[in-house]
Amino acid sequence: MKDRPEKFPRLKDLREDSDLKQKQLADLLHIGQPAYNHYEKGNREIPIDCLIKLAEFYGTSIDYLVGVTDIMCPYPRKIRG
């Protein structure tokens, strides 16, 4: 069986650039390492709450994480009042 290209390569790149293991990100998201592996490879859809946590953790936007934009800077946060 041929390997499929990863659907979310930025997740892996950011993780590796931060010298983190999948288990560490899985713990942050309160999921198991196999589930995180599925997210990283694109075998499962990533729940929005996990995307928000990852974007906040890496200091970027969800759009950057999923490849919609190449701009890594996060959007300005909405002021809640």
C-alpha positions as CSV (number, residue, x, y, z in Angstrom):
1,M,0.0,0.0,0.0
2,K,1.3,3.4,-1.0
3,D,1.8,6.0,1.7
4,R,-0.6,8.9,1.5
5,P,0.8,12.4,1.8
6,E,0.1,13.9,5.3
7,K,-3.0,16.0,5.3
8,F,-1.7,18.3,8.1
9,P,2.0,18.4,7.6
10,R,2.3,21.7,9.6
11,L,1.2,19.9,12.7
12,K,4.2,17.5,12.4
13,D,6.6,20.3,11.4
14,L,5.6,22.5,14.3
15,R,5.8,19.6,16.7
16,E,9.2,18.6,15.5
17,D,10.5,22.2,15.4
18,S,9.5,22.4,19.1
19,D,11.3,19.1,19.9
20,L,8.0,17.6,21.1
21,K,6.7,14.1,21.0
22,Q,3.2,13.2,19.8
23,K,2.5,12.0,23.4
24,Q,3.2,15.5,24.7
25,L,0.7,17.1,22.3
26,A,-1.8,14.3,23.0
27,D,-1.5,15.1,26.7
28,L,-2.1,18.8,26.0
29,L,-5.3,17.9,24.1
30,H,-6.4,15.2,26.7
31,I,-6.4,12.5,24.1
32,G,-4.3,9.4,23.5
33,Q,-1.2,9.4,21.4
34,P,-2.7,7.2,18.7
35,A,-5.6,9.7,18.2
36,Y,-3.1,12.5,17.9
37,N,-1.2,10.5,15.3
38,H,-4.4,10.1,13.3
39,Y,-4.9,13.8,13.4
40,E,-1.4,14.5,12.2
41,K,-1.7,12.1,9.4
42,G,-5.1,13.3,8.4
43,N,-6.8,9.9,9.1
44,R,-9.3,11.7,11.4
45,E,-10.9,15.1,11.4
46,I,-9.5,17.3,14.2
47,P,-12.2,18.7,16.5
48,I,-12.4,22.5,16.6
49,D,-11.5,22.6,20.3
50,C,-8.3,20.7,19.6
51,L,-7.4,23.1,16.7
52,I,-8.0,26.1,19.0
53,K,-5.7,24.6,21.7
54,L,-3.0,23.8,19.1
55,A,-3.2,27.3,17.5
56,E,-3.0,28.9,21.0
57,F,-0.1,26.6,22.0
58,Y,1.9,27.4,18.9
59,G,0.9,31.1,18.8
60,T,-0.6,30.8,15.3
61,S,-4.0,30.6,13.6
62,I,-6.1,27.6,12.7
63,D,-5.9,28.8,9.1
64,Y,-2.1,28.3,9.3
65,L,-2.3,24.9,10.9
66,V,-4.6,23.5,8.2
67,G,-2.8,25.2,5.3
68,V,-5.3,27.9,4.3
69,T,-2.6,30.6,4.7
70,D,1.2,30.7,4.8
71,I,1.1,33.6,7.3
72,M,2.0,32.2,10.7
73,C,1.0,35.2,12.8
74,P,-2.2,34.7,14.7
75,Y,-5.2,36.9,14.2
76,P,-5.8,39.6,16.8
77,R,-7.8,38.2,19.6
78,K,-11.4,39.4,20.2
79,I,-11.8,41.4,23.4
80,R,-14.4,39.9,25.5
81,G,-16.3,42.2,27.8
